[in-house]
Amino acid sequence: MVNTLNPSFVTGSSWKPDLFKGKVAFITGGAGTICRVQAEALILLGCKVAIVGRDAQKTAEVCDELNQLDPEKGAAGSKALSLCNIDVRNYDQMVSAVKQTVSVYGRIDFVICGAAGNFICDLTNLSANAFKTVIDIDLIGSYNTIKATFDELYKSRGSIIFVSATFHYYGVPFQSHVGAAKAGIDALSQAIAVEWGPLGIRSNCIAPGAISGTEGFKRLTLKEHRENLENNKSNGGKATNPLVGKIPLGRLGTTKDIAEATVFLFSPSASYITGTVTVVDGGMWHLGTIFGDKMYPDMLKEKMKLPTRDLDHKL
Ligand SMILES: NC(=O)c1ccc[n+]([C@@H]2O[C@H](COP(=O)([O-])OP(=O)(O)OC[C@H]3O[C@@H](n4cnc5c(N)ncnc54)[C@H](OP(=O)(O)O)[C@@H]3O)[C@@H](O)[C@H]2O)c1
């Protein structure tokens, strides 16, 4: 994968150069499709980033690519630090990742809790272990991250962004595990906003919608949702892709959209904003997600493998 953003993100955007000069961000899932672009934006605006992940090769490669973006390339030291073989479920490993970050960069100002796992599965087929795994990575992993970074956030009067979702705003089939985890994350963020607000620490969530080109989008959508994605309105003014047709702003989200929201929430412009959820989904959740299209109830019946009459009764 290559970088999505380039210096035009600064010259042609709402943000000023060096907005985050001297700041350090600690990002779990920072080698993933969404969070790496959050990291790109922060680096382009002068921030240093520490990227936490399990996969050593992927994390190191992404950090190499992020370093290509360094606006001060050639200056001493790199702007992206690879913290691999770290599992957010393991608190001791998170403490060690924080120590490494502070020993290299000296501080932590921003934390992004982005590490997550997801797959489509109805509750009947979801094992207790699978449910627990998602709760462990998304929710407990987020807890471990903010707990391990607290001392640094306290010193820097820092700011946290949790990467949430919209899967818990109403009943979404095949996503009970993620919905439960993200609902917990929203609750955690709000409680932190209240408990750590007096210490000068802000806490907010970003809830992405359908973000094209991401791992999450690939895993959660049907093939027909990934085809013909351009906003083709030649068909009598209607979008031809069934998914795009359900997004009020008429297009899929981009990783840059999430990066823009991230920069705003970390910037001084958001200094009075805490305890919020910024939904970046083009208005999609108000109409119901794609899971209500084709996947429900036909796919649910198929997956549950129960006689149709029983299901019809239950549904
Ligand atoms: N894509 C979407 O459309 C969408 C929509 C709503 C919300 N979101 C949220 O946005 C975030 C990023 O999603 P994405 O689609 O960009 O996913 P992604 O590309 O799969 O990235 C997730 C990252 O999390 C890391 N990770 C997973 N388990 C981990 C663990 N136990 N310990 C440490 N790191 C772990 C992975 O790195 P390793 O493999 O190295 O562990 C991976 O780089 C997630 O929180 C997701 O729930 C995405």
The ligand as an SDF file (V2000), in Angstrom:
LIG
                    3D

 48 52  0  0  0  0  0  0  0  0999 V2000
  -13.6620    0.3730    7.2250 N   0  0  0  0  0  0  0  0  0  0  0  0
  -14.8080    0.9150    7.5310 C   0  0  0  0  0  0  0  0  0  0  0  0
  -15.6180    1.2250    6.6250 O   0  0  0  0  0  0  0  0  0  0  0  0
  -15.1600    1.1870    8.9830 C   0  0  0  0  0  0  0  0  0  0  0  0
  -16.4670    1.5480    9.3410 C   0  0  0  0  0  0  0  0  0  0  0  0
  -16.7590    1.8110   10.6860 C   0  0  0  0  0  0  0  0  0  0  0  0
  -15.7430    1.7450   11.6470 C   0  0  0  0  0  0  0  0  0  0  0  0
  -14.4810    1.3690   11.2790 N   0  0  0  0  0  0  0  0  0  0  0  0
  -13.4410    1.3160   12.3200 C   0  0  0  0  0  0  0  0  0  0  0  0
  -12.2520    1.9580   11.8420 O   0  0  0  0  0  0  0  0  0  0  0  0
  -11.0990    1.3280   12.3990 C   0  0  0  0  0  0  0  0  0  0  0  0
  -10.1440    0.9090   11.2990 C   0  0  0  0  0  0  0  0  0  0  0  0
  -10.8220    0.0420   10.3880 O   0  0  0  0  0  0  0  0  0  0  0  0
  -10.1030   -0.4850    9.0490 P   0  0  0  0  0  0  0  0  0  0  0  0
  -11.1810   -0.8780    8.0980 O   0  0  0  0  0  0  0  0  0  0  0  0
   -9.0660    0.4930    8.6320 O   0  0  0  0  0  0  0  0  0  0  0  0
   -9.4240   -1.8360    9.6020 O   0  0  0  0  0  0  0  0  0  0  0  0
   -8.0220   -2.5410    9.2900 P   0  0  0  0  0  0  0  0  0  0  0  0
   -7.4100   -2.0640    8.0090 O   0  0  0  0  0  0  0  0  0  0  0  0
   -8.2480   -4.0070    9.4460 O   0  0  0  0  0  0  0  0  0  0  0  0
   -7.1000   -2.0270   10.4690 O   0  0  0  0  0  0  0  0  0  0  0  0
   -7.2420   -2.5220   11.7660 C   0  0  0  0  0  0  0  0  0  0  0  0
   -5.8640   -2.5390   12.3930 C   0  0  0  0  0  0  0  0  0  0  0  0
   -6.0090   -2.9860   13.7310 O   0  0  0  0  0  0  0  0  0  0  0  0
   -4.8610   -3.7350   14.0700 C   0  0  0  0  0  0  0  0  0  0  0  0
   -5.2280   -4.7260   15.0820 N   0  0  0  0  0  0  0  0  0  0  0  0
   -6.2320   -5.6390   15.0170 C   0  0  0  0  0  0  0  0  0  0  0  0
   -6.2330   -6.3970   16.1260 N   0  0  0  0  0  0  0  0  0  0  0  0
   -5.2020   -5.9430   16.8970 C   0  0  0  0  0  0  0  0  0  0  0  0
   -4.6880   -6.3310   18.1650 C   0  0  0  0  0  0  0  0  0  0  0  0
   -5.2350   -7.3390   18.8680 N   0  0  0  0  0  0  0  0  0  0  0  0
   -3.6240   -5.6490   18.6600 N   0  0  0  0  0  0  0  0  0  0  0  0
   -3.0480   -4.6370   17.9580 C   0  0  0  0  0  0  0  0  0  0  0  0
   -3.4920   -4.2340   16.7510 N   0  0  0  0  0  0  0  0  0  0  0  0
   -4.5630   -4.8890   16.2320 C   0  0  0  0  0  0  0  0  0  0  0  0
   -4.4130   -4.4190   12.7810 C   0  0  0  0  0  0  0  0  0  0  0  0
   -2.9910   -4.5160   12.7790 O   0  0  0  0  0  0  0  0  0  0  0  0
   -2.2460   -5.9550   12.9460 P   0  0  0  0  0  0  0  0  0  0  0  0
   -2.7790   -6.8240   11.8670 O   0  0  0  0  0  0  0  0  0  0  0  0
   -0.8010   -5.6200   12.8200 O   0  0  0  0  0  0  0  0  0  0  0  0
   -2.5850   -6.4340   14.3040 O   0  0  0  0  0  0  0  0  0  0  0  0
   -4.8830   -3.4480   11.6940 C   0  0  0  0  0  0  0  0  0  0  0  0
   -3.7970   -2.7110   11.1960 O   0  0  0  0  0  0  0  0  0  0  0  0
  -11.6190    0.1740   13.2450 C   0  0  0  0  0  0  0  0  0  0  0  0
  -11.7410    0.5890   14.5900 O   0  0  0  0  0  0  0  0  0  0  0  0
  -13.0000   -0.0930   12.6630 C   0  0  0  0  0  0  0  0  0  0  0  0
  -13.8780   -0.7140   13.5700 O   0  0  0  0  0  0  0  0  0  0  0  0
  -14.1690    1.0920    9.9870 C   0  0  0  0  0  0  0  0  0  0  0  0
  1  2  1  0
  2  3  2  0
  2  4  1  0
  4  5  1  0
  4 48  2  0
  5  6  2  0
  6  7  1  0
  7  8  2  0
  8  9  1  0
  8 48  1  0
  9 10  1  0
  9 46  1  0
 10 11  1  0
 11 12  1  0
 11 44  1  0
 12 13  1  0
 13 14  1  0
 14 15  2  0
 14 16  1  0
 14 17  1  0
 17 18  1  0
 18 19  2  0
 18 20  1  0
 18 21  1  0
 21 22  1  0
 22 23  1  0
 23 24  1  0
 23 42  1  0
 24 25  1  0
 25 26  1  0
 25 36  1  0
 26 27  1  0
 26 35  1  0
 27 28  2  0
 28 29  1  0
 29 30  1  0
 29 35  2  0
 30 31  1  0
 30 32  2  0
 32 33  1  0
 33 34  2  0
 34 35  1  0
 36 37  1  0
 36 42  1  0
 37 38  1  0
 38 39  2  0
 38 40  1  0
 38 41  1  0
 42 43  1  0
 44 45  1  0
 44 46  1  0
 46 47  1  0
M  CHG  2   8   1  16  -1
M  END
$$$$
